[in-house]
Every structure is written in structure tokens, then in C-alpha cells.
Amino acid sequence: MATQRLAIVGGDAAGMSAASIARRRDPDLEIVTFERGPYTSYSACGIPYYVAGLVDPADRLVSRSPEEHRANGIDVRIRCEVVAIDLDARRLTVRGAAGEETTEGFDQLVVATGAEPAPLPVPGAEAIEAVDTVGAAERLRSALQRGGCNAVVIGAGYIGMEMSEALVDRGLDVTMVEMAPQVMATLDADMAGHVQEAAEGHGVRVVLGASVEEIVLDESGAPVAVRTADASFDADHVVIGTGSRPAVAVAEAAGLVLGDSGALRVDDRQRCAGHDGVFAAGDCAESHHRVLGADVNIQLGTHANKQGRIAGVNATGGDDRFPGVIGTAVSKICRYEVGRTGIGEREAADAGIDVVSATIKDRTRAGYYPGAGPIWVKLVAEPGSGRLLGGQIVGVEGAAKRIDVVATAVWAGLPVQELALLDLSYAPPFSGVYDPLLIAARATAKLL
Ligand SMILES: Cc1cc2nc3c(=O)[nH]c(=O)nc-3n(C[C@H](O)[C@H](O)[C@H](O)COP(=O)(O)OP(=O)(O)OC[C@H]3O[C@@H](n4cnc5c(N)ncnc54)[C@H](O)[C@@H]3O)c2cc1C
């Protein structure tokens, strides 16, 4: 039998996870990855820390270079963009760095094209490069070194918050402008308030409910200000963090089906409907949300790595299932750590789901132990049964990873009554004798 060829479009988390597991499972398979940028397996998640100067040089963000993947038997073609997919002929059109086009055949295909910044539809935004790749982060760092003391970050999601903190750490005066009435839309407003307070305490000026109308540029095309309806903020540097959309143009043009979220529709084997041997994974694909019972597009490295692996297993004759997501995420915003999982009160209201919810404030360690600080835990449960549907945590060091216990309980469908007496650990450096999660579960159970 002729050697089979697996082609992968996109050489980061999902794409290279697929390639690596496929390589391990089938030593004879020909595997080729097309990546339009110069890097493979890089950590976009680490970009704020490189911008802050905590990580240096930028290539420390690359966990596996194209050469390392090649040494592992994966034919990685960098600076090669896939511009068309012919699913019937099983052929890709690939544009190289010099603009030349070639065609490449495949037997199995994994689409792992990730996400791309959603354009900000205001004059001047076209001059601002998104900071979502290692190269873009290096260019931002160089621009910061050339001078200028004012930065405006547009968008107060977790990436905008992390970037604001990084820019303050580099000595800039930072204003963060957000259209919504709160920071971090993935949290309920009460929990987001604590995060805003941490950012302000760090020196970030937070402007909420303000829609950017223009990024004012000088004659050379460099930013000088960001203008809203009511104000203008000096800006030697502008970072746009207003969200990303799945990068699906090439796949959609090929006839792959999109779901309601705008991402590629896949089944639980990461298969694209109606096309044998064609898979999609990562930020470009939908995931089934286990609490909402709906298909969603939540762009996280955690999902991308797992989905890529499953696509790679199934593209090589295996039968692994992706069990879905509950949107578990953590971040560090200035003095606080932040975690969230499942659904919050606002998402529940949007989905027409009745919930009960309680929030407690406690300490991360025994009160007398050095370093103890505030932690807020909010839990959301189903009325009657008490089934835990989600949780949010904000607090000082030691707070965020507690969300993994909440995530496990949501995943398992545990009721808050049971969580309240769960056998969690205790010693003074880690918690009070009742962990804050147990106290929050008890408070929620009382409302049932
Ligand atoms: C600043 C920042 C911080 C983040 N922090 C976190 C975090 O703390 N935790 C977390 O879980 N997630 C985080 N994320 C999200 C995480 O980085 C993404 O979810 C993850 O990288 C998605 O992996 P992916 O492989 O699906 O897509 P991507 O990483 O976007 O990779 C897709 C690749 O495909 C390439 N490509 C696209 N189209 C083509 C084409 N036509 N031809 C060839 N190549 C193509 C792109 O160049 C890209 O390299 C962060 C993201 C950013 C930007």
C-alpha cells in the first residue's frame, strides 16, 4: 500500500499536537505541516510576560522549533501559507515566502489555523499590529525601547489586563479603555470589580463604558492618541485586545461547515462533518460546552492541545473522543489571581437557566500565617438539586488553582451539599481549616 500522507494546516498548539501524536502512532506515515509564520509550537500565552521583561529572549516562548519537529520526522514548512483546500482532489494550494504557489496532496487533513484578531472598525486601527505572535511581541518590545511614555490598551479581557500590567511594569503610563461596564466579561460584575481594583492599584487607569472612535495617527502612521466620544488619551503605544475570531476563511471556502459560533463544526472525534479524513482542532473549531449543552468557540491553549492530540489519534486510525469543555481558565492580574469555570450568573441568565449563587470572602491561608490575603469565591448551582454549574475565584497568591477543584466538581455534576463536606486538605500555609471552597459551597447550599 502507498504511504499515506497527513497534512496539517497551522503549526502551533493544535497542529503540532496532532503531528506529534500521529508521528508516535505511525512511524511510516508521511506528515507535513504548513505554517505561515516563522515559528512552531510557540506560547502566545507567554507574550505578556515577554513584553513585561520577565521572560527573555523571545525564543524562550518557543517550546519546539521547526528543526526539532523535523528531527522528530515531521516535515515542517514554515513561511508557507495554505491559500486553498480542494477536498475532492485532496490537494492544498500553498503560497511560499516569495509568493510562489505549489500544490500538495494529502490523504488526511487537520485544520488547525487558530484564531485571528477581530478587526476594530475605527479609523487608525489598521495601523496597529495585533500582539498575538512571537514576532509581533518582539516588534512591540522594540517600539517600547524606542521611547514614549503613554500606552493605551483597548479592551479589558484577560489579555488586555495582562498586557496593561506588563506595560506598567515597563514604566509606562497605561490607560485601559473598555466598551463594557466592567472588566473581564468572563466574570460576573461583582467578581470583576475586584480585578479592576487590582489593576487600578497597580497603576492602570481603567476607563469603562467608553467606545473607542479613533486611533489618531501622526503623518508617519504612528499612534499619538486614542479618542472616545468624551475623551482623548495620549498614546505613544496602542495595544488592541478586543477579541479574536476563528480563522476559518480558507476552510470555509473549501466547503467545511461552520457552526453558530462561527468556528468549524466538528463531532466529538474532531471530524469535520461530511468529509472523511478531515479534522479540525483548536481555536478554529467548536467545542461542546458540557454545562450549556451547546457548541461554543472558547479559545484556550488547554482545549487546543487536547483537541489537536485527539485529531492526530483519529487521523491515524484511532478512536479517541473529546469530552467537551467547561471554559476553565486562570490568569494573574496584578496582585490577584483569577479563575473561572462553568457558567456564571450572567451566562446563566443569557441562556435562560435558573441558578442560585453565593459569594464568600475569606483568606488564602490561616489568618495568622504570613502572606494570608483575601480570596473571594463565587459558586453557581442549580436550584433544587444543588448541582454545581460554575465558579469564579479572585484572590492573592494561592487563589487561582483552587478553580481546578471547582472544575472537577462541575465536570462530575457534584452538588454543592457534597462539595461542602469534601475531604480537602488543610495546613496553615495553604488555607484555614475549612478551605474557602467548602465555605462557599456551604453558603450556596443554604440557599437551596
Ligand atoms: C496574548 C495571549 C495570551 C494567552 N494566554 C492564554 C493562557 O494563559 N491560557 C490559555 O489556555 N490560552 C491562552 N491564550 C490562547 C492560546 O494561545 C490559544 O488558544 C492557542 O494558541 C490556540 O492554539 P491553536 O493551535 O488552535 O491556534 P494558534 O496558536 O493561533 O495557531 C494557529 C497557527 O496557524 C497558522 N495559520 C493560520 N492560517 C494558516 C494558513 N492558511 N496556512 C498556514 N498556517 C496558518 C498561524 O500562523 C498560527 O501559527 C493566549 C493567547 C494570546 C494571544
The ligand as a MOL file (V3000), in Angstrom:
LIG
                    3D

  0  0  0     0  0            999 V3000
M  V30 BEGIN CTAB
M  V30 COUNTS 53 58 0 0 0
M  V30 BEGIN ATOM
M  V30 1 C -1.5220 37.1130 24.4670 0
M  V30 2 C -2.2180 35.7770 24.6220 0
M  V30 3 C -2.2600 35.1530 25.8640 0
M  V30 4 C -2.9000 33.9230 26.0070 0
M  V30 5 N -2.9180 33.3190 27.2560 0
M  V30 6 C -3.5030 32.1080 27.4040 0
M  V30 7 C -3.4860 31.4480 28.6780 0
M  V30 8 O -2.9360 31.9770 29.6530 0
M  V30 9 N -4.0840 30.2300 28.7740 0
M  V30 10 C -4.6920 29.6200 27.6940 0
M  V30 11 O -5.2030 28.4880 27.8290 0
M  V30 12 N -4.7120 30.2120 26.4800 0
M  V30 13 C -4.1390 31.4350 26.3160 0
M  V30 14 N -4.1320 32.0430 25.0760 0
M  V30 15 C -4.8280 31.3780 23.9580 0
M  V30 16 C -3.9340 30.3330 23.3110 0
M  V30 17 O -2.7130 30.9160 22.9350 0
M  V30 18 C -4.6440 29.7650 22.0860 0
M  V30 19 O -5.8610 29.2100 22.5000 0
M  V30 20 C -3.8170 28.6790 21.4030 0
M  V30 21 O -2.6120 29.2040 20.9180 0
M  V30 22 C -4.6160 28.1000 20.2400 0
M  V30 23 O -3.8350 27.1930 19.5530 0
M  V30 24 P -4.1720 26.8400 18.0320 0
M  V30 25 O -3.1110 25.9060 17.5900 0
M  V30 26 O -5.5880 26.4460 17.9100 0
M  V30 27 O -4.0660 28.2440 17.2740 0
M  V30 28 P -2.8530 29.2460 17.1070 0
M  V30 29 O -1.9730 29.2340 18.2880 0
M  V30 30 O -3.4620 30.5370 16.6910 0
M  V30 31 O -2.0510 28.6230 15.8810 0
M  V30 32 C -2.5700 28.6180 14.5920 0
M  V30 33 C -1.4020 28.6790 13.6300 0
M  V30 34 O -1.8910 28.5030 12.3190 0
M  V30 35 C -1.1690 29.3480 11.4470 0
M  V30 36 N -2.0050 29.5430 10.2720 0
M  V30 37 C -3.2350 30.1100 10.2180 0
M  V30 38 N -3.7300 30.0600 8.9760 0
M  V30 39 C -2.8010 29.4370 8.2120 0
M  V30 40 C -2.7470 29.0850 6.8260 0
M  V30 41 N -3.7630 29.3490 5.9990 0
M  V30 42 N -1.6310 28.4510 6.3730 0
M  V30 43 C -0.5980 28.1610 7.2260 0
M  V30 44 N -0.6080 28.4930 8.5380 0
M  V30 45 C -1.6980 29.1020 9.0350 0
M  V30 46 C -0.9300 30.6110 12.2740 0
M  V30 47 O 0.1780 31.3380 11.7890 0
M  V30 48 C -0.6940 30.0320 13.6590 0
M  V30 49 O 0.6730 29.8290 13.9440 0
M  V30 50 C -3.4970 33.2920 24.8840 0
M  V30 51 C -3.4530 33.9210 23.6250 0
M  V30 52 C -2.8200 35.1400 23.4850 0
M  V30 53 C -2.7900 35.7880 22.1150 0
M  V30 END ATOM
M  V30 BEGIN BOND
M  V30 1 1 1 2
M  V30 2 1 2 3
M  V30 3 2 2 52
M  V30 4 2 3 4
M  V30 5 1 4 5
M  V30 6 1 4 50
M  V30 7 2 5 6
M  V30 8 1 6 7
M  V30 9 1 6 13
M  V30 10 2 7 8
M  V30 11 1 7 9
M  V30 12 1 9 10
M  V30 13 2 10 11
M  V30 14 1 10 12
M  V30 15 2 12 13
M  V30 16 1 13 14
M  V30 17 1 14 15
M  V30 18 1 14 50
M  V30 19 1 15 16
M  V30 20 1 16 17
M  V30 21 1 16 18
M  V30 22 1 18 19
M  V30 23 1 18 20
M  V30 24 1 20 21
M  V30 25 1 20 22
M  V30 26 1 22 23
M  V30 27 1 23 24
M  V30 28 2 24 25
M  V30 29 1 24 26
M  V30 30 1 24 27
M  V30 31 1 27 28
M  V30 32 2 28 29
M  V30 33 1 28 30
M  V30 34 1 28 31
M  V30 35 1 31 32
M  V30 36 1 32 33
M  V30 37 1 33 34
M  V30 38 1 33 48
M  V30 39 1 34 35
M  V30 40 1 35 36
M  V30 41 1 35 46
M  V30 42 1 36 37
M  V30 43 1 36 45
M  V30 44 2 37 38
M  V30 45 1 38 39
M  V30 46 1 39 40
M  V30 47 2 39 45
M  V30 48 1 40 41
M  V30 49 2 40 42
M  V30 50 1 42 43
M  V30 51 2 43 44
M  V30 52 1 44 45
M  V30 53 1 46 47
M  V30 54 1 46 48
M  V30 55 1 48 49
M  V30 56 2 50 51
M  V30 57 1 51 52
M  V30 58 1 52 53
M  V30 END BOND
M  V30 END CTAB
M  END
